[in-house]
Amino acid sequence: MSEATVLLNKQAGVGVITLNRPHVYNAINNQLSKELVEVLQQVAQDQEIRAVLMTGAGKAFCSGQDLRDRSAMQKRGEHFALGQSVRERYNPLIEALAGLEKPVIAAVNGVAAGAGCSLALACDVRFIAPSTRFVEAFVRIGLAPDSGSSYFLPRLVGLGKALELAMSGRDVEAEEALRIGLAERMVEEKKLFEEAFAFAKQLAEGPTVAIGLTKRAIIRGMESTLSEALEFEAEVQELAGRTGDFLEGVQAFAEKRKPQFKGK
């Protein structure tokens, strides 16, 4: 039986997902994409997991599609339909990740390239180190962006910068990534996981139903009219107001103490 390519470890309410193919910089093959979808589905159902931290084993976050698979198929003369591959492997993965109504933090170590870059962008918050590099590498092999990059990239950095990065396929070093909005926080290399985990743990201790609704409302608000956004805010506020965490928050405020949220 082959070694698991995706690891899940639960710590203090945080589900730590580790991409586990360090010998190929966590490149995505069929096994990894399948296992990652399964892990994300497990995380979505596990009530003990209230926040998620994703990172890569070894020296990289994720180098994208494992091109050795494609090269081997070409040498054997096998035909493969890239559109079908994107629909069957990558689209369900990105939808499962972006659809989690739990905060998802990425600790982006080393390179995040191609579909690996898309994977990082689909997370809610990105922590990086000075060695981190983002690369929209698709154009380097004659392809267009996939795995959600065409959706997330312009929303994070704006239309013009997204086009420049995607059309050039150039490396974006850590300082620039932080400046243009590809990442939210940069920390020392040796503290990357520690700091990202601390933030994930902080969110896991919060009112995670409200955080999930916040995530849903803000993403939806990006494509709504003002009236639609206002109405949806009323809808999610109704849901948040029915939670035990709301009652606890109000009571803790009245009693001048720190609230003890349960994520319910």
C-alpha positions in Angstrom: 0.0 0.0 0.0 1.4 3.4 -1.0 2.2 6.0 1.6 -0.5 8.6 2.2 0.1 11.8 0.2 -2.1 13.9 2.4 -1.9 13.8 6.2 -4.5 15.1 8.7 -3.6 15.8 12.3 -6.0 17.4 14.8 -4.5 19.7 17.4 -6.5 22.0 19.7 -9.5 22.3 17.4 -7.3 22.8 14.3 -7.2 20.3 11.5 -3.6 20.4 10.2 -3.5 19.2 6.5 0.0 18.4 5.2 0.7 17.7 1.5 3.1 14.8 1.8 5.1 14.2 -1.4 8.3 16.1 -0.3 10.5 14.3 -2.8 8.7 16.1 -5.7 7.9 19.3 -3.8 4.4 18.0 -3.1 3.5 17.9 -6.8 -0.1 16.8 -7.4 -0.7 13.4 -8.9 -3.9 11.4 -9.0 -3.5 10.0 -5.6 -2.8 13.3 -3.9 -5.8 15.1 -5.5 -8.1 12.2 -4.6 -6.8 12.0 -1.0 -7.0 15.8 -0.5 -10.7 15.9 -1.5 -11.4 13.0 0.9 -9.6 14.8 3.7 -11.4 18.0 3.1 -14.7 16.2 3.1 -13.7 14.6 6.4 -12.7 18.0 7.9 -16.1 19.4 6.8 -18.0 16.8 8.8 -15.7 16.7 11.9 -17.2 19.0 14.5 -14.0 18.8 16.6 -12.2 20.6 13.8 -13.1 24.3 13.9 -10.3 25.7 11.8 -7.9 24.4 9.2 -4.2 24.9 8.6 -2.7 23.6 5.3 1.0 23.3 4.5 3.5 21.2 2.6 6.0 18.7 3.9 9.7 19.5 3.2 10.9 22.5 1.3 7.8 23.4 -0.7 4.1 24.1 -0.3 3.1 22.6 -3.7 4.8 22.7 -7.1 1.6 22.0 -9.0 0.7 19.2 -11.4 3.2 16.3 -11.4 4.4 16.7 -15.0 6.2 13.4 -14.9 2.8 11.7 -15.2 2.0 13.7 -18.3 5.4 13.1 -19.8 5.2 9.4 -19.3 1.7 9.3 -20.9 3.0 11.3 -23.9 6.0 8.9 -24.3 3.5 6.0 -24.3 1.5 7.7 -27.0 -1.5 7.9 -24.7 -4.1 10.7 -25.2 -5.3 12.7 -22.2 -7.9 15.4 -22.2 -6.8 18.2 -20.0 -10.3 19.7 -19.8 -11.6 16.4 -18.4 -8.7 16.2 -15.9 -9.5 19.7 -14.7 -13.2 19.0 -14.3 -12.7 15.6 -12.6 -9.6 16.3 -10.4 -9.0 19.9 -9.7 -12.5 21.5 -9.8 -13.9 19.3 -7.0 -10.7 19.9 -5.0 -11.0 23.7 -5.2 -14.7 23.7 -4.6 -14.2 21.5 -1.5 -11.6 23.8 -0.1 -13.2 27.1 -0.9 -16.6 25.8 0.3 -15.5 24.9 3.8 -17.4 27.0 6.2 -14.4 27.0 8.5 -11.4 29.3 8.4 -8.6 27.9 6.2 -5.1 29.2 6.8 -2.2 28.4 4.5 1.4 28.2 5.7 3.0 28.6 2.4 6.5 27.2 2.7 8.8 27.5 -0.3 7.3 27.5 -3.7 3.6 27.4 -4.6 3.4 27.0 -8.4 0.7 26.3 -11.0 -2.1 24.4 -9.4 -0.2 24.7 -6.1 -0.4 28.4 -6.4 -4.1 28.1 -7.0 -4.4 25.9 -4.0 -2.8 28.5 -1.8 -5.0 31.3 -3.2 -8.2 29.3 -2.5 -7.3 29.4 1.2 -8.7 32.3 3.3 -5.4 33.7 4.7 -1.8 33.0 3.7 1.2 33.1 6.0 4.5 33.2 4.2 8.2 33.1 4.9 11.0 35.0 3.2 11.7 32.0 1.0 8.1 31.7 -0.3 7.5 32.1 -4.0 4.2 32.2 -5.9 4.3 31.3 -9.5 1.4 31.2 -12.0 3.4 28.8 -14.0 0.8 27.6 -16.4 2.0 29.7 -19.3 5.5 28.3 -19.0 4.2 25.0 -20.5 1.7 26.6 -22.9 -1.4 26.4 -20.7 -3.9 28.8 -19.3 -4.6 29.1 -15.5 -6.8 26.5 -13.9 -7.7 25.3 -10.4 -9.4 28.6 -9.6 -6.6 30.9 -10.3 -8.7 32.9 -12.8 -11.2 33.4 -10.0 -9.0 34.1 -7.0 -6.0 35.9 -8.5 -7.8 39.0 -9.8 -9.9 39.2 -6.6 -6.7 39.3 -4.5 -4.4 41.5 -6.6 -6.7 43.3 -9.1 -7.3 42.7 -12.8 -4.2 44.3 -14.3 -1.7 42.7 -11.9 -3.5 39.3 -12.3 -3.1 39.5 -16.1 0.6 40.5 -15.8 1.4 37.6 -13.4 -0.6 35.0 -15.4 0.7 36.0 -18.8 4.3 36.2 -17.8 4.4 33.3 -15.4 7.1 35.0 -13.5 8.2 34.2 -9.9 6.6 36.5 -7.2 9.0 36.7 -4.3 7.8 37.0 -0.7 8.1 40.8 -0.3 6.2 41.5 -3.5 3.6 38.8 -2.6 2.9 40.6 0.7 2.8 44.0 -0.9 0.4 43.2 -3.7 -2.0 41.0 -1.6 -1.1 37.5 -2.4 -0.3 37.0 1.2 -1.4 38.5 4.5 1.5 37.9 6.9 5.2 37.2 6.6 7.1 35.7 9.4 10.6 34.2 10.0 11.2 30.9 8.3 11.6 28.9 11.4 8.4 30.4 12.9 6.1 30.0 9.8 4.2 26.9 11.0 4.1 28.1 14.6 2.7 31.5 13.8 0.2 30.2 11.3 -1.0 27.5 13.7 -1.4 30.1 16.5 -3.6 32.2 14.2 -5.6 29.1 13.2 -6.0 28.1 16.9 -7.2 31.6 17.8 -9.9 31.3 15.1 -10.8 27.8 16.3 -11.5 29.2 19.7 -13.8 31.8 18.3 -17.5 31.7 17.2 -16.7 29.5 14.2 -20.3 29.4 13.0 -20.2 33.2 12.7 -16.8 33.0 11.1 -18.1 30.5 8.5 -21.1 32.8 7.8 -18.7 35.7 7.5 -16.7 33.9 4.9 -19.8 33.0 2.9 -21.1 36.6 3.0 -17.9 38.3 2.0 -17.3 35.9 -0.9 -20.9 36.3 -2.1 -20.7 40.1 -1.6 -17.9 40.3 -4.2 -20.5 39.4 -6.9 -23.6 41.1 -5.4 -25.3 44.4 -5.8 -25.5 46.4 -2.6 -29.1 45.5 -2.1 -28.4 41.8 -2.6 -25.4 42.0 -0.1 -27.6 43.8 2.5 -30.3 41.2 2.2 -27.8 38.3 2.5 -26.3 40.0 5.5 -29.7 39.9 7.1 -30.1 36.2 6.3 -26.8 35.2 7.8 -27.3 37.4 10.8 -30.5 35.6 11.5 -28.6 32.3 11.4 -25.8 33.6 13.6 -28.3 35.0 16.1 -29.7 31.6 16.7 -26.3 30.1 17.9 -25.3 29.5 21.4 -22.1 31.4 20.7 -24.2 34.6 20.2 -25.9 34.1 23.6 -22.5 33.4 25.2 -21.0 36.5 23.6 -23.7 38.8 24.8 -23.6 37.3 28.3 -19.8 37.5 28.5 -20.0 41.1 27.5 -22.5 41.9 30.2 -20.4 40.0 32.8 -17.2 41.7 31.6 -15.4 38.4 30.9 -13.9 36.6 28.0 -16.5 34.5 26.1 -16.1 30.7 25.9 -17.3 30.0 22.4 -18.2 26.4 21.4 -18.7 26.8 17.7 -22.4 26.0 18.0 
